Amino acid sequence: MAPVTDAESVIAHVESLPPLPAATQRLLVLTSLPPDRADMAEISKVITHEPALAALALKWVNSPLYGLRVEVRNVRQAVALMGLRTIRNMVLGMEVNNMTSAGLHGYGMSAAVFSQHAMATATACQRLAERYMPALHDEAFTLGLLHDIGMLLLDPLVKEYRDQFMEGLRTGQPQEAVERDLFTIDHCALGARVLESWNLPGETAEYIALHHSPLSEETPALVILLRVADSITEAPFAERLGHSPTPDRDACAALGISFEELQSLQAHLEASLEGAVSLFSGR
């Protein structure tokens, strides 16, 4: 299959993206500081002055994810309960949700389906990390939330060349391989470029770039974890692209998860996802 464009042209779209809102940029800086240097009062102030963020913070902290018995009604208290990493994830999630508001027509997905998969994968990553690498559960959530962000920039090209794209998928090639054949870059590498432009930590972009690469002894543990989570939450994507979702058995083996444990995890996730995927919806 002959390429229809080159990677440099696709990457140029990253550089033409509008900058993140000032409040978002400010919060990403504030939440990147070590806890002993973080200014929680300033974080509360920034969120309070942005009605959408303030409402989301209260919705997040009062969600089933926290299980609080008493409703939190002020932003300062919400910020104290959520902590730096969760606030960062909330802000990033809102930006992803805003960016996908028109849907991904090339990939055949509505905004709701894309956002639900992102949140489901983030929740699965967090649950897996809590069990297998608890010190990294917030980082795992971030990876799950952002792992497919490169698809947002590839979507116009997929829409334009959808016939060729679907033809490649029908041959049995993985989605990322078809992307590379047609566009000389896949959504993993492109997503890493987006995160670099947002000045997120370098390892976050690196792990996103690797999440569909062949496993090796050097594959970071969080990438393996992301692959497991992605494979058990990808049903909405797989069905729309015409292939059946299957757990990533190699990644499961590398992480030390048996098939029986995976089934138990899936059942647990189904019980906990409804509240998680509604965080950025209007419900």
Backbone as JSON, one array per atom type, in Angstrom:
{
  "sequence": "MAPVTDAESVIAHVESLPPLPAATQRLLVLTSLPPDRADMAEISKVITHEPALAALALKWVNSPLYGLRVEVRNVRQAVALMGLRTIRNMVLGMEVNNMTSAGLHGYGMSAAVFSQHAMATATACQRLAERYMPALHDEAFTLGLLHDIGMLLLDPLVKEYRDQFMEGLRTGQPQEAVERDLFTIDHCALGARVLESWNLPGETAEYIALHHSPLSEETPALVILLRVADSITEAPFAERLGHSPTPDRDACAALGISFEELQSLQAHLEASLEGAVSLFSGR",
  "N": [[0.85, -1.2, 0.0], [0.73, 2.08, -1.02], [2.16, 5.02, 0.46], [0.2, 7.93, 1.31], [0.89, 10.35, 2.19], [3.48, 12.11, 4.02], [5.41, 11.66, 7.03], [6.41, 14.06, 8.1], [4.66, 16.03, 7.15], [2.32, 15.32, 8.47], [3.09, 15.59, 11.15], [3.43, 18.3, 11.21], [0.92, 19.26, 11.65], [0.61, 19.04, 14.37], [2.15, 21.11, 15.32], [0.6, 23.19, 14.48], [-1.57, 23.15, 16.1], [-3.97, 24.8, 18.19], [-2.94, 26.66, 21.1], [-3.06, 25.3, 24.43], [-5.69, 26.28, 26.72], [-5.14, 29.14, 28.84], [-5.61, 28.76, 31.6], [-5.5, 25.99, 31.79], [-2.84, 25.5, 31.02], [-1.56, 26.8, 33.13], [-2.38, 25.25, 35.33], [-1.27, 22.77, 34.69], [1.41, 23.35, 35.02], [1.47, 24.05, 37.76], [0.64, 21.66, 38.97], [2.71, 20.01, 38.4], [4.74, 20.37, 40.12], [6.77, 19.3, 42.95], [5.12, 17.77, 45.78], [5.77, 19.1, 48.21], [6.29, 21.63, 47.38], [4.1, 22.55, 46.15], [1.46, 24.82, 45.46], [-1.39, 24.82, 46.79], [-3.42, 26.59, 47.34], [-3.24, 28.44, 45.27], [-3.81, 26.75, 43.12], [-6.47, 26.12, 43.72], [-7.55, 28.66, 43.41], [-7.17, 29.17, 40.65], [-8.8, 27.17, 39.53], [-11.29, 27.85, 40.62], [-11.86, 30.22, 39.3], [-12.54, 29.38, 36.82], [-15.42, 28.4, 35.6], [-16.24, 25.94, 34.34], [-14.19, 24.16, 35.02], [-14.34, 24.29, 37.8], [-16.88, 23.22, 38.29], [-16.44, 20.67, 37.27], [-14.45, 19.71, 38.99], [-15.86, 19.48, 41.41], [-17.78, 17.64, 40.63], [-16.15, 15.47, 40.08], [-14.9, 14.86, 42.59], [-17.11, 14.21, 44.07], [-17.96, 11.91, 42.93], [-18.61, 8.33, 42.44], [-16.05, 7.28, 42.5], [-14.7, 8.26, 44.69], [-16.35, 7.8, 46.84], [-17.43, 9.29, 48.99], [-19.15, 10.13, 51.99], [-20.29, 12.5, 52.66], [-21.34, 15.3, 50.86], [-19.12, 17.25, 48.93], [-18.79, 20.71, 48.67], [-17.26, 22.92, 48.04], [-14.54, 24.31, 46.15], [-11.95, 24.49, 47.18], [-11.86, 22.52, 49.2], [-12.33, 20.28, 47.61], [-10.02, 20.27, 46.0], [-8.07, 19.77, 47.93], [-8.73, 17.17, 48.66], [-8.45, 15.77, 46.27], [-5.77, 15.99, 45.31], [-2.53, 16.49, 43.67], [-1.86, 14.91, 41.3], [-4.33, 13.82, 40.55], [-5.8, 16.11, 40.02], [-4.36, 17.06, 37.83], [-4.89, 14.97, 36.01], [-7.63, 15.27, 35.74], [-7.8, 17.8, 34.5], [-6.41, 17.3, 32.08], [-8.08, 15.33, 31.06], [-10.42, 16.81, 30.6], [-9.55, 18.48, 28.55], [-9.01, 16.61, 26.51], [-11.59, 15.65, 26.15], [-12.84, 17.98, 25.23], [-11.45, 18.34, 22.82], [-12.35, 16.2, 21.34], [-14.95, 16.69, 20.76], [-16.33, 16.86, 18.35], [-16.29, 14.34, 17.39], [-14.77, 11.37, 15.87], [-14.77, 10.96, 12.79], [-13.5, 9.67, 10.67], [-12.43, 7.35, 11.83], [-14.8, 6.33, 12.53], [-16.12, 6.87, 14.95], [-18.05, 8.21, 17.58], [-17.92, 11.2, 19.63], [-18.58, 10.51, 22.22], [-18.05, 7.74, 22.35], [-15.27, 7.66, 21.93], [-14.34, 9.15, 24.15], [-15.34, 7.59, 26.23], [-13.9, 5.24, 25.88], [-11.3, 6.18, 26.4], [-11.55, 6.96, 29.1], [-12.32, 4.55, 30.23], [-10.06, 2.95, 29.72], [-8.17, 4.39, 31.18], [-9.18, 4.01, 33.77], [-8.98, 1.22, 33.95], [-6.19, 0.95, 33.76], [-5.46, 2.23, 36.13], [-6.64, 0.53, 38.05], [-5.23, -1.85, 37.55], [-2.64, -0.98, 38.14], [-2.87, -0.38, 40.86], [-2.91, -2.89, 41.84], [-0.6, -4.18, 40.89], [1.55, -2.35, 40.69], [1.5, -0.22, 42.82], [2.61, 2.3, 43.51], [2.57, 3.74, 41.22], [0.04, 4.38, 40.34], [-1.34, 6.75, 39.67], [0.16, 7.79, 37.53], [-0.3, 5.72, 35.75], [-3.04, 6.01, 35.25], [-3.01, 8.44, 33.84], [-1.65, 7.68, 31.47], [-3.49, 5.84, 30.37], [-5.63, 7.54, 29.89], [-4.66, 9.24, 27.9], [-3.71, 7.7, 25.79], [-4.59, 7.28, 23.14], [-4.57, 9.73, 21.89], [-3.28, 10.65, 19.63], [-4.84, 9.81, 17.53], [-6.7, 11.76, 17.11], [-5.49, 13.68, 15.51], [-4.85, 12.22, 13.27], [-7.29, 11.52, 12.3], [-8.67, 13.21, 10.28], [-7.2, 12.51, 7.97], [-7.63, 9.75, 7.89], [-10.35, 9.78, 7.41], [-10.39, 10.96, 4.85], [-9.05, 9.05, 3.34], [-10.47, 6.73, 3.73], [-11.4, 4.38, 2.43], [-9.04, 3.06, 1.55], [-7.87, 2.74, 4.03], [-9.68, 1.04, 5.41], [-9.5, -1.14, 3.74], [-6.89, -1.98, 4.24], [-7.17, -2.81, 6.91], [-8.87, -4.95, 6.56], [-7.2, -6.87, 5.56], [-6.11, -7.95, 7.75], [-4.14, -6.63, 9.09], [-2.8, -4.88, 11.94], [-4.29, -1.9, 13.33], [-2.43, 0.23, 13.77], [-0.36, -0.48, 12.06], [-1.5, -0.2, 9.54], [-1.95, 2.53, 9.58], [0.71, 3.43, 9.54], [1.52, 2.47, 7.05], [-0.07, 3.97, 5.29], [0.18, 6.67, 6.11], [2.73, 7.04, 6.99], [3.3, 7.33, 9.65], [2.15, 6.48, 12.91], [-0.69, 6.51, 15.22], [0.36, 6.33, 17.73], [3.05, 7.35, 17.78], [2.42, 9.9, 16.89], [0.74, 10.82, 18.91], [2.58, 10.99, 20.99], [4.06, 13.2, 20.13], [2.14, 15.21, 20.42], [1.84, 15.28, 23.21], [4.39, 16.03, 23.96], [4.35, 18.62, 22.94], [2.65, 19.73, 24.75], [4.21, 19.92, 26.92], [4.35, 17.82, 28.77], [5.65, 15.33, 31.09], [8.63, 13.7, 29.89], [8.73, 10.87, 29.9], [6.06, 10.14, 29.79], [5.22, 10.8, 27.16], [7.0, 9.11, 25.83], [6.15, 6.54, 26.64], [3.58, 6.47, 25.59], [4.21, 6.51, 22.88], [5.25, 3.97, 22.61], [3.2, 2.12, 22.99], [2.02, 0.27, 21.24], [4.13, -1.14, 20.28], [6.31, -3.96, 19.59], [6.75, -6.27, 22.3], [9.53, -6.42, 24.55], [12.42, -7.29, 26.52], [13.18, -4.86, 27.42], [10.92, -3.3, 27.5], [9.08, -0.86, 29.18], [7.48, -1.29, 32.38], [5.05, 0.08, 32.81], [4.16, 0.48, 30.22], [3.58, -2.11, 29.41], [1.51, -2.65, 31.19], [-0.35, -0.74, 30.27], [-0.91, -1.8, 27.75], [-2.26, -4.16, 28.42], [-4.54, -3.09, 29.71], [-5.65, -1.54, 27.61], [-6.28, -3.52, 25.78], [-8.38, -4.88, 26.97], [-10.4, -3.08, 27.04], [-11.05, -2.17, 24.55], [-13.25, -2.78, 22.97], [-15.36, -1.03, 21.83], [-13.89, 0.38, 19.85], [-12.76, -1.69, 18.31], [-15.0, -3.03, 17.25], [-16.09, -1.08, 15.56], [-14.11, -0.85, 13.69], [-14.09, -3.23, 12.5], [-12.94, -5.63, 13.56], [-12.33, -8.28, 15.95], [-12.14, -7.75, 19.44], [-9.47, -8.8, 21.52], [-7.88, -10.03, 24.47], [-4.56, -8.93, 25.27], [-2.44, -11.3, 25.28], [0.32, -11.72, 25.44], [1.22, -9.41, 26.76], [-0.2, -9.71, 29.12], [1.03, -12.02, 30.13], [3.62, -11.03, 30.49], [3.18, -9.2, 32.5], [2.35, -10.84, 34.44], [-0.26, -11.79, 34.76], [-2.82, -14.08, 34.96], [-5.16, -15.77, 32.75], [-7.52, -16.26, 34.07], [-7.41, -14.43, 36.18], [-7.55, -12.12, 34.65], [-10.14, -12.24, 33.62], [-11.54, -11.93, 36.01], [-10.74, -9.35, 36.66], [-11.89, -7.92, 34.53], [-14.61, -8.24, 35.09], [-14.75, -6.85, 37.5], [-14.08, -4.31, 36.6], [-16.24, -3.66, 34.92], [-18.16, -3.21, 36.8], [-17.31, -0.88, 37.97], [-16.94, 1.08, 36.07], [-19.07, 2.66, 35.14], [-19.55, 4.98, 36.69], [-17.09, 6.23, 36.29], [-16.84, 6.76, 33.48], [-18.79, 8.64, 33.17], [-17.86, 11.02, 34.11], [-16.99, 13.12, 32.45], [-19.19, 13.56, 30.95], [-22.5, 14.85, 30.27], [-24.1, 13.88, 32.2]],
  "CA": [[0.0, 0.0, 0.0], [1.59, 3.26, -1.16], [1.82, 6.13, 1.36], [-0.52, 9.05, 0.7], [1.5, 11.57, 2.72], [4.7, 11.8, 4.74], [5.31, 11.92, 8.47], [6.68, 15.47, 8.39], [3.44, 16.79, 6.9], [1.37, 15.0, 9.54], [3.6, 16.18, 12.38], [3.24, 19.75, 11.12], [-0.4, 19.58, 12.22], [0.78, 19.19, 15.81], [2.67, 22.45, 15.55], [-0.45, 24.16, 14.17], [-2.65, 23.06, 17.07], [-4.09, 25.98, 19.05], [-2.38, 26.41, 22.42], [-4.0, 24.97, 25.5], [-6.15, 27.46, 27.44], [-4.19, 29.65, 29.83], [-5.85, 28.12, 32.9], [-5.0, 24.62, 31.7], [-1.38, 25.56, 31.06], [-1.15, 27.17, 34.49], [-2.61, 24.12, 36.22], [-0.28, 21.73, 34.38], [2.66, 23.77, 35.67], [1.31, 24.0, 39.22], [0.52, 20.27, 39.43], [3.95, 19.28, 38.1], [5.71, 20.63, 41.2], [6.76, 18.32, 44.05], [4.07, 18.09, 46.76], [6.19, 20.05, 49.24], [6.39, 22.97, 46.8], [2.85, 22.86, 45.47], [0.65, 25.9, 46.03], [-2.76, 24.35, 46.66], [-4.31, 27.75, 47.34], [-3.22, 28.99, 43.91], [-4.54, 25.8, 42.28], [-7.89, 26.34, 44.01], [-7.92, 29.95, 42.84], [-7.28, 29.02, 39.19], [-9.98, 26.35, 39.23], [-12.48, 28.61, 41.02], [-12.13, 31.27, 38.32], [-12.97, 28.74, 35.57], [-16.64, 27.69, 36.0], [-16.29, 24.55, 33.86], [-13.26, 23.39, 35.84], [-14.86, 24.23, 39.17], [-17.99, 22.25, 38.29], [-15.88, 19.34, 37.06], [-13.75, 19.29, 40.22], [-16.87, 19.05, 42.38], [-18.38, 16.4, 40.1], [-15.15, 14.4, 40.21], [-14.68, 14.46, 43.97], [-18.36, 13.64, 44.59], [-18.3, 10.74, 42.13], [-18.4, 7.05, 43.14], [-14.63, 6.97, 42.61], [-14.24, 8.64, 46.02], [-17.22, 7.17, 47.83], [-17.57, 10.13, 50.18], [-20.49, 10.09, 52.59], [-20.78, 13.87, 52.74], [-21.07, 16.0, 49.62], [-18.17, 18.37, 48.95], [-19.45, 21.82, 47.98], [-16.37, 24.03, 47.68], [-13.4, 23.89, 45.34], [-10.75, 24.33, 48.02], [-11.92, 21.2, 49.82], [-12.19, 19.3, 46.53], [-8.61, 20.25, 45.61], [-7.32, 19.11, 49.0], [-9.04, 15.74, 48.62], [-8.03, 15.16, 45.01], [-4.32, 15.91, 45.18], [-1.95, 17.06, 42.45], [-1.96, 14.03, 40.14], [-5.73, 13.69, 40.13], [-6.19, 17.38, 39.4], [-3.74, 17.06, 36.49], [-5.64, 14.05, 35.17], [-8.93, 15.89, 35.47], [-7.6, 18.88, 33.52], [-6.09, 16.67, 30.8], [-9.29, 14.67, 30.58], [-11.33, 17.82, 30.07], [-9.02, 18.93, 27.26], [-9.26, 15.55, 25.53], [-13.02, 15.64, 25.89], [-13.14, 19.14, 24.38], [-10.87, 18.13, 21.5], [-13.07, 15.15, 20.62], [-16.39, 17.02, 20.79], [-16.93, 16.66, 17.03], [-16.2, 12.93, 17.03], [-13.72, 10.93, 14.96], [-15.58, 10.39, 11.72], [-12.69, 8.75, 9.89], [-12.38, 6.08, 12.54], [-16.17, 5.87, 12.75], [-16.45, 6.92, 16.37], [-18.61, 9.44, 18.14], [-17.15, 11.77, 20.73], [-18.88, 9.75, 23.44], [-17.36, 6.45, 22.31], [-13.84, 7.89, 22.13], [-14.13, 9.57, 25.55], [-15.61, 6.45, 27.1], [-12.76, 4.31, 25.81], [-10.18, 6.81, 27.1], [-11.78, 6.9, 30.54], [-12.32, 3.14, 30.62], [-8.68, 2.49, 29.73], [-7.53, 5.03, 32.33], [-9.63, 3.33, 34.99], [-8.37, -0.11, 33.94], [-4.78, 1.15, 34.1], [-5.35, 2.55, 37.56], [-6.95, -0.68, 38.83], [-4.11, -2.76, 37.41], [-1.49, -0.43, 38.86], [-3.13, -0.53, 42.29], [-2.65, -4.29, 42.19], [0.72, -4.66, 40.49], [2.57, -1.33, 40.93], [0.68, 0.81, 43.48], [3.24, 3.62, 43.56], [2.45, 4.39, 39.92], [-1.35, 4.3, 39.87], [-1.75, 8.01, 39.04], [0.8, 7.83, 36.22], [-0.99, 4.75, 34.9], [-4.3, 6.63, 34.84], [-2.69, 9.42, 32.81], [-1.35, 6.97, 30.23], [-4.73, 5.32, 29.81], [-6.45, 8.66, 29.44], [-4.09, 9.93, 26.74], [-2.98, 6.78, 24.92], [-5.02, 7.35, 21.73], [-4.78, 11.12, 21.5], [-2.78, 10.84, 18.28], [-5.91, 9.54, 16.56], [-7.42, 13.01, 16.84], [-4.83, 14.36, 14.4], [-4.87, 11.36, 12.08], [-8.67, 11.28, 11.86], [-9.02, 13.79, 8.97], [-6.59, 11.72, 6.91], [-8.35, 8.47, 7.83], [-11.63, 10.07, 6.75], [-10.14, 11.22, 3.43], [-8.59, 7.83, 2.68], [-11.1, 5.65, 4.5], [-11.48, 3.13, 1.66], [-7.74, 2.4, 1.64], [-7.66, 2.38, 5.43], [-10.48, -0.14, 5.72], [-8.93, -2.25, 2.96], [-5.73, -2.46, 4.99], [-7.65, -3.54, 8.09], [-9.48, -6.22, 6.14], [-6.13, -7.84, 5.33], [-5.7, -8.48, 9.04], [-3.09, -5.83, 9.71], [-3.22, -4.03, 13.07], [-4.61, -0.51, 12.97], [-1.25, 1.09, 13.73], [0.43, -0.83, 10.88], [-2.17, 0.42, 8.4], [-1.65, 3.96, 9.69], [2.09, 3.67, 9.08], [1.57, 2.22, 5.6], [-0.73, 5.05, 4.56], [0.54, 8.03, 6.52], [4.13, 6.94, 7.41], [3.36, 7.55, 11.1], [0.94, 5.95, 13.54], [-1.27, 7.38, 16.25], [1.2, 6.27, 18.93], [4.12, 8.33, 17.63], [1.83, 11.23, 16.77], [0.28, 11.17, 20.24], [3.76, 11.42, 21.75], [4.38, 14.57, 19.7], [1.16, 16.1, 21.03], [2.15, 15.4, 24.64], [5.61, 16.85, 24.05], [3.97, 20.02, 22.72], [1.98, 20.17, 25.98], [5.23, 19.94, 27.97], [4.16, 16.78, 29.78], [6.92, 14.64, 31.35], [9.13, 12.98, 28.74], [8.41, 9.45, 29.91], [4.66, 9.98, 29.38], [5.22, 10.76, 25.7], [7.74, 7.92, 25.41], [5.33, 5.36, 26.87], [2.49, 6.51, 24.61], [4.79, 6.13, 21.59], [5.6, 2.55, 22.62], [2.16, 1.23, 23.5], [1.71, -0.81, 20.29], [5.38, -1.71, 19.79], [6.56, -5.33, 20.08], [7.3, -6.36, 23.65], [10.89, -6.92, 24.71], [12.85, -7.22, 27.92], [13.35, -3.44, 27.77], [9.64, -2.59, 27.53], [8.75, -0.39, 30.54], [6.36, -1.99, 33.0], [3.81, 0.83, 32.6], [3.71, 0.24, 28.84], [2.96, -3.44, 29.43], [0.24, -2.48, 31.89], [-1.25, -0.02, 29.37], [-1.33, -2.72, 26.71], [-3.28, -5.04, 28.99], [-5.76, -2.29, 29.92], [-6.2, -1.17, 26.31], [-6.83, -4.7, 25.1], [-9.64, -5.34, 27.58], [-11.41, -2.01, 26.98], [-11.08, -1.65, 23.19], [-14.38, -3.29, 22.2], [-16.03, -0.05, 20.97], [-13.04, 0.67, 18.7], [-12.6, -2.88, 17.48], [-16.24, -3.32, 16.53], [-16.28, -0.1, 14.49], [-13.08, -1.04, 12.67], [-14.32, -4.51, 11.86], [-12.22, -6.81, 14.06], [-12.78, -8.7, 17.29], [-11.18, -7.43, 20.5], [-8.96, -9.93, 22.28], [-6.88, -9.62, 25.45], [-3.17, -9.03, 24.85], [-1.94, -12.38, 26.11], [1.75, -11.54, 25.68], [1.35, -8.39, 27.8], [-0.69, -10.31, 30.37], [2.08, -12.91, 30.63], [4.75, -10.22, 30.95], [2.79, -8.56, 33.75], [2.08, -11.9, 35.4], [-1.7, -11.93, 34.95], [-3.4, -15.27, 34.34], [-6.41, -15.51, 32.04], [-8.59, -16.25, 35.08], [-7.31, -13.13, 36.85], [-8.0, -11.11, 33.7], [-11.6, -12.3, 33.61], [-12.0, -11.34, 37.26], [-10.52, -7.91, 36.55], [-12.89, -7.38, 33.62], [-15.88, -8.18, 35.82], [-14.62, -5.76, 38.46], [-14.09, -3.05, 35.85], [-17.6, -3.39, 34.46], [-18.93, -2.7, 37.94], [-16.81, 0.42, 38.43], [-16.72, 2.01, 34.98], [-20.19, 3.55, 34.84], [-19.3, 6.3, 37.29], [-15.89, 6.84, 35.74], [-17.03, 7.28, 32.13], [-19.74, 9.75, 33.18], [-17.27, 12.21, 34.69], [-16.9, 14.22, 31.49], [-20.44, 13.64, 30.21], [-23.45, 15.78, 30.85], [-24.96, 13.23, 33.18]],
  "C": [[0.89, 1.25, 0.0], [1.18, 4.35, -0.18], [1.12, 7.25, 0.62], [0.01, 10.38, 1.21], [2.79, 11.17, 3.42], [4.57, 12.25, 6.19], [5.5, 13.39, 8.8], [5.43, 16.32, 8.2], [2.41, 16.57, 8.0], [1.8, 15.67, 10.84], [3.41, 17.69, 12.39], [1.9, 20.17, 11.7], [-0.32, 19.75, 13.73], [1.22, 20.62, 16.13], [1.63, 23.53, 15.27], [-1.63, 24.09, 15.13], [-2.75, 24.37, 17.87], [-3.52, 25.67, 20.43], [-3.46, 26.02, 23.42], [-4.47, 26.26, 26.18], [-5.18, 27.85, 28.55], [-4.36, 28.97, 31.18], [-5.32, 26.69, 32.9], [-3.48, 24.61, 31.77], [-0.88, 25.87, 32.47], [-1.3, 25.98, 35.44], [-1.63, 22.98, 35.95], [1.07, 22.08, 35.0], [2.56, 23.58, 37.18], [1.27, 22.56, 39.73], [1.75, 19.44, 39.1], [5.0, 19.47, 39.18], [5.67, 19.52, 42.24], [5.71, 18.74, 45.09], [4.49, 19.12, 47.8], [6.36, 21.47, 48.72], [5.08, 23.41, 46.14], [2.06, 23.93, 46.22], [-0.82, 25.54, 45.83], [-3.76, 25.51, 46.65], [-4.38, 28.37, 45.95], [-3.97, 28.07, 42.95], [-6.04, 25.98, 42.48], [-8.38, 27.63, 43.36], [-8.11, 29.85, 41.32], [-8.54, 28.25, 38.82], [-11.26, 27.13, 39.53], [-12.86, 29.64, 39.96], [-12.51, 30.71, 36.95], [-14.21, 27.89, 35.88], [-16.7, 26.23, 35.55], [-15.37, 23.66, 34.68], [-13.77, 23.23, 37.27], [-15.98, 23.19, 39.27], [-17.46, 20.83, 38.14], [-15.16, 18.83, 38.3], [-14.75, 18.78, 41.25], [-17.55, 17.75, 41.93], [-17.44, 15.23, 40.32], [-15.05, 13.91, 41.65], [-15.93, 13.87, 44.6], [-18.81, 12.4, 43.83], [-18.1, 9.46, 42.95], [-16.94, 6.67, 43.27], [-14.1, 7.27, 44.01], [-15.1, 8.05, 47.13], [-17.4, 7.97, 49.1], [-19.01, 10.08, 50.7], [-21.13, 11.47, 52.65], [-20.4, 14.6, 51.46], [-20.1, 17.16, 49.83], [-18.75, 19.5, 48.11], [-18.53, 22.99, 47.66], [-15.1, 23.5, 47.05], [-12.17, 23.65, 46.2], [-10.73, 22.95, 48.68], [-11.73, 20.1, 48.78], [-10.73, 19.15, 46.14], [-7.78, 19.51, 46.66], [-7.52, 17.6, 48.96], [-8.46, 15.07, 47.38], [-6.51, 15.0, 44.9], [-3.84, 16.31, 43.79], [-2.17, 16.2, 41.22], [-3.39, 13.92, 39.63], [-6.22, 14.97, 39.47], [-5.61, 17.47, 37.98], [-4.52, 16.15, 35.55], [-7.01, 14.61, 34.8], [-8.81, 16.95, 34.38], [-7.29, 18.3, 32.14], [-7.31, 15.99, 30.21], [-10.29, 15.65, 29.99], [-10.86, 18.3, 28.7], [-9.24, 17.88, 26.18], [-10.74, 15.51, 25.16], [-13.42, 16.8, 24.99], [-12.65, 18.93, 22.95], [-11.65, 17.12, 20.68], [-14.55, 15.47, 20.46], [-17.08, 16.8, 19.45], [-16.92, 15.2, 16.6], [-15.03, 12.65, 16.1], [-14.38, 10.2, 13.81], [-14.79, 9.43, 10.85], [-12.63, 7.38, 10.52], [-13.78, 5.54, 12.85], [-16.61, 5.9, 14.19], [-17.04, 8.26, 16.77], [-17.69, 9.95, 19.24], [-17.35, 10.96, 22.0], [-18.11, 8.44, 23.49], [-15.87, 6.63, 22.57], [-13.56, 8.24, 23.59], [-14.35, 8.42, 26.51], [-14.45, 5.46, 27.07], [-11.55, 4.89, 26.56], [-10.35, 6.67, 28.61], [-11.78, 5.46, 31.04], [-10.9, 2.6, 30.7], [-7.91, 3.1, 30.9], [-7.9, 4.33, 33.63], [-9.03, 1.93, 35.08], [-6.89, -0.03, 34.3], [-4.6, 1.39, 35.59], [-5.61, 1.31, 38.42], [-5.8, -1.68, 38.75], [-2.91, -2.28, 38.2], [-1.67, -0.58, 40.37], [-2.78, -1.93, 42.77], [-1.19, -4.68, 41.96], [1.85, -3.65, 40.69], [1.92, -0.11, 41.56], [1.3, 2.2, 43.51], [3.02, 4.41, 42.28], [1.01, 4.48, 39.43], [-1.82, 5.6, 39.22], [-1.13, 8.16, 37.66], [0.11, 6.88, 35.25], [-2.31, 5.32, 34.39], [-4.06, 7.62, 33.71], [-2.43, 8.75, 31.47], [-2.62, 6.43, 29.58], [-5.6, 6.4, 29.22], [-5.98, 9.21, 28.1], [-3.58, 9.0, 25.64], [-3.36, 6.88, 23.45], [-5.17, 8.77, 21.21], [-4.25, 11.41, 20.09], [-3.82, 10.59, 17.21], [-6.68, 10.8, 16.2], [-6.82, 13.73, 15.64], [-4.82, 13.52, 13.13], [-6.27, 11.24, 11.5], [-9.04, 11.94, 10.53], [-8.43, 13.01, 7.8], [-7.28, 10.37, 6.75], [-9.69, 8.66, 7.12], [-11.44, 10.24, 5.25], [-9.78, 9.95, 2.68], [-9.2, 6.6, 3.34], [-11.16, 4.33, 3.73], [-10.16, 2.36, 1.75], [-7.46, 1.93, 3.06], [-8.41, 1.1, 5.78], [-9.98, -1.36, 4.96], [-7.73, -2.84, 3.67], [-6.15, -3.26, 6.22], [-8.22, -4.89, 7.71], [-8.43, -7.28, 5.82], [-5.63, -8.46, 6.63], [-4.59, -7.72, 9.71], [-3.62, -5.08, 10.93], [-3.45, -2.59, 12.61], [-3.36, 0.34, 12.82], [-0.36, 0.78, 12.51], [-0.18, -0.21, 9.62], [-1.91, 1.92, 8.4], [-0.25, 4.26, 9.16], [2.21, 3.47, 7.58], [1.03, 3.42, 4.82], [-0.13, 6.42, 4.85], [1.99, 8.15, 7.0], [4.35, 7.29, 8.89], [2.08, 6.99, 11.69], [0.48, 6.85, 14.67], [-0.44, 7.37, 17.53], [2.29, 7.33, 18.88], [3.56, 9.75, 17.55], [1.32, 11.71, 18.12], [1.43, 11.64, 21.12], [4.15, 12.85, 21.4], [3.42, 15.58, 20.34], [1.52, 16.34, 22.49], [3.43, 16.19, 24.86], [5.27, 18.33, 23.86], [3.24, 20.6, 23.93], [2.95, 20.24, 27.16], [4.95, 18.97, 29.11], [5.5, 16.05, 29.97], [7.32, 13.75, 30.17], [8.75, 11.51, 28.72], [6.95, 9.19, 29.53], [4.57, 9.88, 27.86], [5.9, 9.49, 25.2], [6.86, 6.67, 25.53], [4.15, 5.3, 25.89], [3.01, 6.06, 23.24], [5.01, 4.63, 21.49], [4.42, 1.6, 22.78], [1.64, 0.19, 22.5], [2.97, -1.43, 19.7], [5.56, -3.13, 20.31], [7.17, -5.33, 21.47], [8.73, -6.89, 23.61], [11.24, -6.83, 26.19], [13.01, -5.78, 28.39], [12.05, -2.67, 27.85], [9.31, -2.16, 28.96], [7.49, -1.06, 31.08], [5.03, -1.26, 32.79], [3.28, 0.68, 31.18], [3.01, -1.11, 28.75], [1.58, -3.35, 30.07], [-0.78, -1.78, 30.99], [-1.76, -0.94, 28.28], [-2.41, -3.67, 27.21], [-4.6, -4.28, 29.13], [-6.44, -1.96, 28.6], [-6.89, -2.36, 25.66], [-8.14, -5.18, 25.7], [-10.72, -4.26, 27.57], [-11.63, -1.5, 25.56], [-12.3, -2.07, 22.38], [-15.07, -2.24, 21.33], [-15.23, 0.29, 19.72], [-13.02, -0.52, 17.75], [-13.84, -3.16, 16.64], [-16.44, -2.36, 15.37], [-15.25, -0.23, 13.37], [-13.09, -2.46, 12.11], [-13.47, -5.67, 12.33], [-12.61, -7.06, 15.5], [-11.72, -8.35, 18.33], [-10.75, -8.69, 21.24], [-7.94, -9.43, 23.29], [-5.47, -9.82, 24.9], [-2.49, -10.05, 25.75], [-0.45, -12.24, 26.41], [1.98, -10.52, 26.8], [0.88, -8.93, 29.15], [0.38, -11.21, 30.98], [3.25, -12.11, 31.19], [4.45, -9.54, 32.28], [2.49, -9.58, 34.84], [0.62, -12.09, 35.73], [-2.18, -13.19, 34.25], [-4.7, -14.9, 33.64], [-7.57, -15.44, 33.03], [-8.59, -14.92, 35.84], [-7.82, -12.01, 35.95], [-9.51, -11.08, 33.64], [-12.17, -11.68, 34.87], [-11.85, -9.83, 37.22], [-11.57, -7.27, 35.65], [-14.24, -7.24, 34.31], [-15.88, -7.03, 36.82], [-14.71, -4.41, 37.76], [-15.5, -2.68, 35.42], [-18.45, -2.79, 35.57], [-18.52, -1.29, 38.33], [-16.73, 1.48, 37.33], [-17.85, 3.02, 34.77], [-19.98, 4.95, 35.43], [-18.12, 7.0, 36.67], [-16.15, 7.48, 34.39], [-18.01, 8.45, 32.1], [-19.13, 11.05, 33.67], [-17.23, 13.39, 33.73], [-18.15, 14.34, 30.63], [-21.35, 14.65, 30.87], [-24.33, 15.17, 31.91], [-24.55, 13.58, 34.61]]
}
